[in-house]
Structures are given as structure tokens and as C-alpha cells.
Amino acid sequence: MTDKAISRALDLVNSQSSKMLDILSRLIALDTSFPPGNGYGPWADALEKILTPMGFVCDRVLVPEELWKNAGVEGERINLIARRGTTGNPLSIYFHSDTVPAGEGWSKPSHQLTCEGENLYGRGTADMKGTIAAVIGAIEAMDAANVEYAYDPVLLFCTDEEGGKYPGVRYLAEQNRIEGHLLCLNGQALARIWAGCFGSLDLRLRFKGRAAHSAEGQNGVNAIEESIPVLNALIQLKETIETRTWSMPPSPTSLGQPLASKMTISAAHGGTKGSALPALFEVIINRRYAPEEQIDSVVQEIRDAIESTVSETRILDWDIEEIGHLMPVADPGGEQHWPRWIKALSQGFDWLETDFKTWGAVSSSDMGWVQKMGIQEILLSGLSRPDRNIHAADEYTTKSDLLGLSRSIVHYLSQDFESENTSKTKTHNQ
């Protein structure tokens, strides 16, 4: 089925996994957490040291500060594009460089790769520094085995996927810096055909009162207490929003439940000490919205709920600010390349092509910005699984999944990989 060079490359992937683990260890040691996102410079330096000896030419693309600047966000937004350009047939492979902050509750070092049997622990092992190690390992193996490439891999290392006003891949798309079709590796190590995902909107609400000594409260306005009726109105709106279901097919693990919109009051901050009335109360809302919903209506609905209630309080002033936004992704289609990718994943992970199912997700992706710019065919895979503690303590992936993804990349990139007999995928197994 595969040519001898591909077989040699696959053998190298399997026998030299220690190289991938070494790369992963170096990447995990770099703190690229967002917020604040001030680790992109050392991150780009480290990637260039790895990729330049492999023949990649690296180009740093900075997002202008006026697009991304926000409270609690620091440093330059350095996106790295690495390309070699040998066949004239580019494939862009997307990674986000940032992780969520380590947080508390780890039983292992958060920024140190820990290997325990099959499991690989550390922040970013699954989301998504492990995918970088898998791809680099695949390319190194292909080069060593003299495999002919079907596609030129163009590696995109992008900023601020985990939050922020202006994800790096949005800027690259708007600047026409994405070449060919796109492989997004910010997905799951599952036999899945991507049907799209919801958008994610983060809003900061500020309610202003007037400071005063707590013993003389009549002289002030308690921003927290006066905001309680507004929070109650938002809870009522949440209950309404979460009754709305949409047509995107749910995952096989959802037990037949349709995908529904979500709204979460995810953070609240106000006050400094017991003896002072708080003059400011800040609330952060996350709204997950379907591709069928219109963003202007999503925001207006929240604004209406606040305006209908705040006038009955003593709040002196209030405002609403967008602090993060990932657009929804409609069904990316992909009749041209999905069959080849399914076959590559089947070979890499030892899945059957008939195992693949089509589903969407309430979780979000920055691929919506890419889709908006006209790139419709977006393939998906990755190293996440439901039990891998993504965005939680003790995040992990496994050696077998790391190698499976690397083998899949070898197949997909190889000129002699046979995929012509793969069936069309968007209808046969939904």
C-alpha cells in the first residue's frame, strides 16, 4: 500500500519517539499562558532554533498593539510562519502558541514534562504543544527517509487563541498569509469529521457606584449590592438562552441531546476591604452562540436585559466591553481533502474509515476568523480527548496518541500515499 520510503519514515516515527518527547519537553518548559501572553518572544526564539536546521525559513508577524491591547494583556503578539516551499503545493498547518494559565491543583509540575507509563503530563501536552512535537517528528522522519512530499508544510504558530480581542490567526487571515488548504490540529484524537462549532463572546460589564465608609453607607452607592437585580436579570436571560437548540449534529457522547446556546457569568470582581463601600463592580460574561445566531442580536439581548433593570437601581453608570471573541465556524465542508485526511488518520491511529462520525461542538475555535476570509476547507484533528484535563490540573496526552498523530501526518504529506479509493465523507457516516 505504501512505498518503501513511507515505511521507513513510519519506522523512524515509532523508533525515535524520544526526539519528539525532547521537543515536547522544551516546549512545555516555556510559559506561554494567556493571560497575560508575554511569553511569545522566547517561544518564537525556541521554535526558530528547532526549525531552522530543518530547512525552514521563519517569518515573525506582529499583530499591531492597537488591535489586541487590553487590561491584563502584556508583551508583543508574535506569530511565526515557517515554510520551506519545495513542491509549490502548500498546506498550512495551524497551532496556537498559548495555553491557559497553569492554575492550582497539579500533582505534577505544570511546566515540566512528566512521563508516567503511557501518559505525558504538563500544561500544553494535549492543548496543543504536543501536536507541534508530533508534526516536527513526522517531518524529520520523512526527511531522513527521503519521502517525496505531496504538500509543502507551512507551519503557523499563532497567538491568543485562549482568549483576547484579536487572535493571531485572524490577523494572518486578514493579511492573506494563509496558503493552500488548512489543517487545524487544535482538535481531538477521535474519529471525527468536523461539522463546525459555536462562537464564544467574552463581555466585561462595569457597574459604578460611589465609595464611602461602610459605617456611613448613606453617603455612598454600593456597586455590588446595587448590581444584584441586574445579575438576577442576567440569570433569567441565561435560562431563556439555554433552551435554544440548533441544527449542528452533536457528538456521539451527547446521548442524543442537541447542541444548545450557553451563557455563563464567569467572573466577578469588586471591593477591596470590609470598611469601604465598593465604587466599582466588574462582571465577565461568556456567551456561546451558534452559527445561525447574529452577533449583533446576541449582544443586544444582553444589553436589553441590563437596561431593563439597572434603571431601578442606584447604579450611577455602567458600560459593556468586548474583551474576547471567537466567531462560530459553519460546516467547513471539504469534499476535496477530507477523504485523504480520514484515510491518513485511519492509518496513523489504526481506526476504520467507517468509524468516522460527523459532529459539531459548543466549544469554540479561532478558525471562524479564517472561514470569514474565504478559506472554507478546514481539516481538524489533535490530541485532546474528553478525559485529558484540558484547561485543568494534570493535563495530559499519551505516547500512543502522539505517535498516532505523527504517523497520520507522514501519510497525509507523502506524495505516494494512496487515497484515491477513499469514499466521500460528508454523507456516508453521519
N, C-alpha and C positions, 0 to 999 in steps of 0.2 A: 504493500500500500504506500509506504513512504520510501523515499530514496535513501541511499546509504548515508549521505551527509546528514539528513534529518535524524536518522537513527543515532548517529554519532553525537549529534547535539543533544538529543534526549538523554543519552547515556551520561553525558557531561553534566547536565542539569541534576540528574539523580545522584551522581557520584561526587559532585563538588558543591553540595549544599552548604558546606562550611563557608564558602565565599559569600553566598547570599546572607548567611547569618552574620558574617563580619560586617557587611554593608549595612544590614538592618541595625546592628548594634551601634554603629557610628551615627546612624540617623536618629535612633531613639534617644541617644545621649544629648541631642540638640533640642533645646526647649523652644518650640515654635508655637506655643499656645496663644490662642486668641480668645479673649483679650489677654494682654494688650497688643500682641502681634509685633513685638520689637526684636524678634529673632530671625528675620528673613535675610539679613546680611550674612551672618555666619552660616546659615543654611545654604545660601547660594554659593558661598565660598567652598563649602564641603562638597556640594554636588559637582561643581566645576572640577575639583581635584579628582573626583571619581570618573567623570565623563570625558574629560579632555584626552586622557591617554587612550580612550576607546575610539578616538577619531571624531568626537562630537565637537561642533563649534557652538559655544554658548552665547546667548544674547540676553542681556538683562533689560527688561521692560518695566519701567517705573510707572505706577498709577499716580497721576498728579494729586498732590495733597488736598486740594480743594474738593476733590471728589469723595475722598474717604475719611477726612478728618472728623473726629467725633470725640466726645468725652470718654476718657479711659483707653483711648487707642493711641499707640505710640510707634515711632520708627518709620522707616521707609517701606513702601509696598513694592517689593522687588519680585517680579515674575521672571522666571527663567525659561527660555526656549532653547532646546538643544536639538541640533539637526546634523545629519551627515550628507544627505542628498546624493544617493548613488543610482537609483533607478528612475527618478523622475515621477514616481507614483507615491506621493506622501500619504501617510496615515498619522494623524495626530492622536497621541495617547495622553490623556489628561490625568493629573494628580493634583490634589490640593496639598499645599505645604504645611498648613496649620493643623493643630489639634485643639481640642478643648483643653482647658487647664486640668492639671492632674487631679485636683480635688483631694478629699480625705478618704480614709478607709482602706488604703492599699496595704496588702500583706507582703508585697514585694516592692522594690524600688521602682518608682513610676518612670524615671528617665534612665533606666538601665535595663538592657535586655536580659531576661531571666529565662533559661531553658529548663523546663521540668518535664522529662519524657517527651511526649509529642507537643506539649504546649509551649508557646512563646509569649511571655508576658512583657508588658511595657506600654506606655502611652503612645499610641500610633501603630502598634503592631498590626491591627486589623484596619484602622481608620486613620490614615491609609498609607503609612510608610512601608508596611510590608509589601504592598503592591509594587512600590518602586524597586525594592530589592529583587522581587520576582522578575520584573521586566529587565533590569540590568543583568541579572543572572542568565536570562534567556538570550539576550543579545551577545553576551560574552561567549556563551556556549555555541551559538550559531557562527560567530566569527572564528572561533577555534576549529570548528568542524567544516569551515568553508561552505556554509549553506548559502545558496543564492536567495536573495530577498525578493519577495513579491511586492513589498511596500517599504518605502523609506520611513522608519520610525522617527517622528518629530515629537519630542517629549516636552510636555507643557507642565511646569511646576508653578501653581497659581496660589495667590494669596486670598485670605479672608473668606474661605468657604464656610467656616464655622460661625460666621456672623459678620456684622459690619454693613456699612452702607453701600459698598461698591466692590463686589468680588473681583479678583484679578482676571478671571476668565471672561467676565463681562467686558472688561477693558480690551482684552486681546481680541474678542469677537468684534467689538465696535471698531477696532483699528485694523480689521481684516488680517489678523495674524494667525488665524487657524487654517490649516491646509488639509485638503482632502476630506475624507470622512473621519469621524471621531469615535475613539474608543475611550469610554469613561470607566475607570477602574475604582470608582467610589461606590460600588455596589456589593452584592452578596456572593458568596461562594455557593450558589444554588443554581439548579437547572431552571433558569428563569428567562423569559422573553419580556423585556421592559415595555409596559404599556403607558408609561408616564408617571407623574407624581404631582402632589399638591404643591401650591406655593406656600411660603412662610413669610409672614409680615410681623416685624417687631416694632411696637409703638411705645414711646415713653410719654406718659401723662404727668403733668406737673400741676399741682393744686397749691395755690398760695394763700396763706393766712397772714397773721401778724404776731410776732414774737412778744411774749410778756412773761413775767414771773408767774409760776404756776399758782402761787398764793393770791395773785391778783388777776385771775383769768378774765375778769370782766374787761380788762384793758387790751386784751388780745383776741386773736382768732386762731383756734387750734386746727391746723391744716389737716391733721389726721382724723380727728373726730368729725369734722365737718365733711370729710370725704366719704364717710361710711355710707350715706344714702346713695352716693354715686357708685360705690363698689357694689352695693346691692342691686342697682340697676344693671350693672355690667354682668353680674351673676345671672340675672333673669335673661339678659340677652344671650349669654352663653348657652343656657338651656334651650333657647329657640334655635340658635345656630346649629347645635349638635344634633338636631332632629333632621337636618338636611342631608340626604344621601345622594350619591352621584353614580354615573354610569360606568366609571372606570372599574375593570374587574379586580376584585380583592384577591389577596394571597390565598393559597390553599390552606393556610393555618388559621384563617379568619372564621372558620366554621360557617361559611355562607353569609356572614354579615356584610352588608355593603359598606363601602368607604363613605365616611361622613366628615363634614367640616368640623373644625375644632377651634375653641378659643380658651386660652389659659392666662390667668393672672399669675405671672411667673416670678415677679419680684416686687418688693415694696420697701421704700426707704423714707424715713422721716424722723426728725428729732435728734437731740444729742444728749440730754440728761433729764432727770426727773423733775427738776425745779424750773424748767423752762417750757413754755408752750411752743410747739414746732411751728415755724413760719412756712415750711415747705414740706410737701408730701409728694413723693415720686412713685409712680406705679409703672411697671413694664407689662405689656400685654403681648402675647404671641397669638397670631391668628393664622390657622392653616386653611387655605381656601382652594377649591377645586378649579381646574382649567375652565369650567363653564361659568365661574363667577367672575365679575368685573371688579378690578381693584378699586376703582372709584366708589363703587357701591359698598364694597367691604369696609372702606374707611368711613364713608358717610354714615353707615349704620352705627358704628361705634360712636362717632361724633354726636349723632342724634340722641343716643341713649344718655350721653353725658349732659348734653344741653337741656334735655327734658327734666333733669334732676338737679343740676348744680344751681339753678336759679332759686331753688327752695332752701338752699344752704347759705351760710355766711362766708363761703369762699370768696375771696377778693378778686381772684383772677385765675385762669387756667389756660394751658396750651397742650397741644399734642404734636409729637415729633416722630417722624420715621427714623429709626436707628438701625434697621436691618431689613433686607428684603431679598428673598429668592423667588423668582417668578415660577409659576407652575409649568410643568412640561406636559404638553399634549402627547398622545401616542406618537413616538418618534418614527414609526414606520420601519422601513429597512428591508425591503424585499431583495435589494441587491447584495448586501453584505451579511445580513443576519444568518443565512444558511451556512456560509463558510464559518462564521464565528461559533455557531451552535456545534458544528462538527469539530472545530478546534477544541472547544470546551469539553465535548464528549470524549475526545481522545486524551485530553490532559487530565481530566478528573475521573475517567472510567465511568462516565454516565452513558445512558442510552439516549439517542436523539428523541425518542418518544417520551422521555422523562420531562422534557421541557414544557412548561406551562406559561401562560401569559397573565401577568398581573401588574397593577399599579400600586401606589403607596401614598399614605397620608404624610409620610416623611418627605423631605424636600431636597432639591438639588440645585446647584447654580447652573445647570445645563439649560434652564429656561431662558437665560440671557443669550445663550448660544443659539438656541432654537429661534428666538426672536430675530436674530440677524440672518436667518435663512438657511442655517445648517440643520437639516431635518433628520438625517440619518445618524443616530447616536446609539452605538452599541454599549452594552453595560455588562460588567462583572465586577469582582472584587474579592475581598477576604472577610467581609462581615458575615456573621450568622446570628440568629436571634439570641444565642446563649453566650456571646463573646464579650459581654460587658462593655459594649461601645458607649462612650461618654460616661463611663462609671469606673470605679476602682477595679484593679486587676484585669484590665482589658487584655485580651489575648487572641492569637490565632494559633494555627497548628503547622508543624513542618509539612504534613501531607498536603494541606491546602496551599501553602506557599509553593511547594513543588508542582502541584497540580496547575496552578495559575501560570507558573513559569513554562511548563510543558505546553500549555494552551497557546501561549504567546509564540513559542517556537513554531508550532503548527501554522498558526494564522499568518505569520510573517514570511513563511517559507514559500518560495516560488513553486516547488514541486509538491506542495501539499494538495491532495486531491479532494475536491469538494463538489465536483460537478454533479454528483449523484444525490446531493443533499436535497431533500424536499423543501418546498416553500413552507414558511414557518408561521405566518401570521394567522392562519385559519385552521390548520390541521389539528392543533392540540390545545385549543383554548378550553 
